[in-house]
Amino acid sequence: MEKSNRLRPRVEQYGPAVRCPPPRCHPEVPSYISGLDPFPGTLAKGLVVDAASSSFFARNEFLIRRLFSLCGLVPVGAYMVVHLSTNSLLLLGPSKFQQAVNQIHMPGKALVVIEWAFIFLPILFHAVLGLVIIRGGLPNTNSYPLPGNVRYTLQRATGMIAFLFILGHVGHLHGWFHFEPWKSMIEGLGGARFKPYNASSTLSEAMQSSLIAKIFYAVGVLSCVFHLANGIWSAGIRWGAWTSPAAMRRASLACTGFGVLLAVVSVAAWIAPLLTDVDEAKRMEQAMIESRKNSGEVTDEEVKEKTGEQKNVSGSLRGDAGGK
């Protein structure tokens, strides 16, 4: 009885209030799906909210949550599927992978705008909102080890891992930004290893560089896969695609199947650069570059920019053995 009194909302203390919905609409649906506001200082912290003094997030929860889930699916989730599928082509040989990378870089200078508008900014939006949700969440898997609660906790754990992984991955292979002198500095620290016209060899060198790199990419990629597959299931509930217990079970099976399939693709993308012969890949890449130069498809300046050749030359003139 004491516990019940302690949890009863005290409307007189807070003034005009809006009651929360029940914490769960189904035993396997975690509380963040059924309407509890995860944002700190709002519904997750108490059973009543003063509508006049609630935070921006609480006032706009409906729109923000739907933008959050939509952004996680398109473009972020869709891009991840394409990215992993493209990288897995390396298993078919360096030439197949290089052809796919060449197509991706066809927009030229406009690619930077496309990346920021449709990849990086949506990822940052989803990540920042995700961190806010994690901060306001109240996992209770110790008290209630239900499948839904376990998925609730894993979704947040893999979200944090995925965010850190993406930051590290982009820095390691692309250096975050593409202007000087930033690029020179980050390359000196071991970042920005990937060169578009030497895609297979530079990716393989980066992946084969250390055991830490191998573990980092394995854990990071699989965390991203789980986060997306489980996120599709929870987004479907939020958008009303599946609401009955039977529909949720069917959706759960479908999302699990999708996750397993994408995990297989991600393992292929992870293992391909580890099995690649770097010297052979470099010979193939040079032959493709010469062929594209002879056909007028690329210029010498583009080749220097996309292979790091300019830096190699300047590094050797300075007598810098580590220059790239």
N, C-alpha and C positions, 0 to 999 in steps of 0.2 A: 504493500500500500504506500509506503514511504517513497519507494522508487517511482511509483506511478504519479504521486503528487509532484515529485521533483521534475518530472518530464512534462507535466501539464503546462501548456502555454499560458502565460500570464499576460493577457491582452491589456489589462488595466495599466501595466507598466510601460507598454510600448505605444499606446494610442491606437489609431486606426491601423488595422493589420490585415494581411492576406495570409491565410493558412496554407501550409505546404500540402501537396498531395501525399498519399501514402508512400512509404519508402520503397515498396516494390509492388509491381503489378503481377509478377510471376516469380516463383522461387529462384529461377535461374537468371532473372533480369537484375543486374546490379543497380544500386540506387541512383547512379548518375544517369541511367536511361529513363527512369520513371518520373523525373521532374525535379528532383532535389537540385537546387542551385549550388554548384561547387565553388562559386566565387567567395572568397573570404569576406566575412562581415555580412553575408546575406543568408540565404536559406540553409546553407550547410552548417552554419554556426548556431542556428536556433530554429524553433518551430514557427516563429512569427516574424514578419518583416514590416517595418513601417514604410509604406509605399512612398511617402514624401521624402524620406531621408535615405532611401536605399541607394546603392552605388550605380554607376553608369551601366555596369555589367548586369546587375539585377533588373534594371529597368528595360534593358534591351536583350534580355537572355534569349528569347525566342529567335530573333534574327541572328545573334552572334553564334549561337549553338549550331544553327543550320549552315551558316557560312563556314564555321569551323569544320563540320563534318563533310560538307561539300568540297571544301578546299583539300581535305585529306584524301578524297577520292579522285577529284579532277581539279587541278592538273597533277598534284603531287603523286598520288597513287598510280595514275596512268603513266606518268613519266618514269616511275620506278620500274614498272613492268617492261616498258620499252628499253630502258637503260640496261637492265639485267639480260634481256633477250639479245640485245646487240652485243654485249660483252661475251655472252655464251657462244657467239659465232666464232670466236677465236679457236674453239675446239675443232672447227672445220678447216682451220689453217689461217695463217697471217694475212693472206690475200683477201679472204672473205671479210675478215674483220676490218682491214684497211679500207676496202670498198665502202663498207657501211659508215665508217668514220668520215670518209671523204664526202659522202652524201650529206651527213649531218652538218658539215662545215661549208656547204655550198652557199649559204646566205652571206658568208664573209663577215664584214664588220657589223652587219645587222644581227649576227648571232648573239653578241653581247646583250643587246636590247631584248632579244627574245628570251635569253636565259634569265635575265633579271625579272622580266614581266611575267613569265609563265612558269618559272621554276623557283628561283631564289626567294623572291618576295612572297609567293604563296607558302613556301616552306617556312619562312620566318614568321609569317602570320600564324600558321598552324602550330608552330613550335612555341611561340610566346603564349598563345591562348592555352595550349596544352600544359605549359608550366603553371599557369594560373589555376587551371583545373586541378592539377596534381597538388598544388599548395592547399587548396580548399577541400580535397578529398579526405575521406575517413575510412580507409580499408579496415575490415574486421574479419580477416580470414582466420585468425586464431580462434575467435569465438564462433564463427559460422563458416566452416570450410566447405561451403557450397561451390559447385562448379562456376556459377555466375560470379561469386566473390573472388575466386581464384583468377578468373579471366579479367575481372576489374583491376586486380593488383598487377597482373602480368601486362595488361595494356599500358598502364602507367609506367611500369619499370622499363618495358621495351621502348616506350616513347622517349624516356630520358636517354637510354642507351643510343637510340636512333639519332637523336639530336646531336649528341656528342660525336657519334660516328660520322655524321654528315659533315660537321665542322672539320673534323680531322681528315676525312677523305678528300674534301674539296681543297683543303690546304696542302695535303700531301701530293695530290696529282695536278691540281690546277692553280694553287697559290692564292685563291680567293679573288684577287684583282689582277688586271692585265695591263698595268701601266708601270713605266719606269719612274723612279728607281726601285719601286716596290718589288717588281719581278726579280731583279738582280739580288735583292736582299733575301727574299724568300727562297730563291734557288740556292743561295749560299747556306741556308739553314736546312737544306734537304727537301724543300717543298717544290711544287710546280714541276714534278717529274715527267708529266705526260706531254708529249709533243704530237700534235695531230697527224703530221705526215710520217711519223715514226711510231704509230699507235701501238702496234704489237710489241715491238722491242722495248719501248720506254715503259709501257704498262707492266711487262714481264719483269724488267729490271727492278721496278719499284716493288712489285709483289714478292720477288725472290730475294730482296735485300736483307731481310731479317725474319726470325721466327715471330717477333712481335708484330710485324706487318701482317703475317699470315693469320695469326690469332685475331688481331684487330679487325681484319676484313671478314673473317668467318663469323665472329660474334656479332659484328655490326650489321652485316647483310641479313643474317637469319633473324635478328631482332626486328629489322625493318619489315621482313616478310610476315612475321607473326602480327606485328602492329597493324599492317594493312589488312590482312585477312580477317582478324578479329574486329578491326575497325569497320569493315564493310558490314559485318553482322550487326553491330551496335548502331551504325548509321541507318540501316534498314528499319530498325525499330523506331528510331527517332523520326524518320520520314514517313512512317506508317506503311512501309512495304510489307512487313510481316508483324502482326500484332497478337495473334492467337498463339497459345502454347505449341500447338501442332505446327503452325507455320514457322515459329521460331526454331523448332527442332529441325525442320527440313532446311531452313536457311543455314543453321549451324553446320549441318552435314555438307551443304554446298560450299560454304566458306572454308570449311576444313579441307575439302578436296582442292579448292583453289589454292589454299595455303601450301598444301603438300606439293602441288604441281609447280608453284612458283619457287618453293624451296629447292626442288630438283634443278630448276633453271638457274637459281642463284649459286648452287654448288658447282654447276657446270661453269658459270661465269667466274667463280672463285678458283677453280682448279685449272682452268685453261691456261692462264699466264704462268702458272707454276710448271706446266708441262712443255711450255714453248721454248724452243732453241733460239736464244736471243741473237746469235750470230747469223743463223739462217734467216730469221725475221728481218734483220738489218739488210741483208743482201736483197731480199724480195722487195723491201720498202724502197731501196735505192733504185731498183729496176723500174718500179711503178712511178717514182718521181721523174726519172729520165724520160719515160714514155709520155707522161703528162706534160713535161716541158717541151718535148719535141712536137706534140700536137697543139701546143699553144694554150692548153687548158690552165696552166699555172705559169707564173713568172718567176724569175730568179729571186726577186724580193719576197714573194710569197713563200717560196721554199725556205729562204733564210729565216723568216719569221716563224714558220710552222715546224721547223726542225731544230731550232736553236743553233743553226750553223753559224750565225753571226757571232754569237757569244763564244762558240768554240774557237773561231778564228781569233777574236780579240783576246780570249784567254790565253791562247798559245803565244800570241805576240807579246803578252805581258810576262810570259814565262810562268803562268799560273797553271800548275799541273792539275789542279782541281777545277779549272774553269770549264763552263759548259757552253 
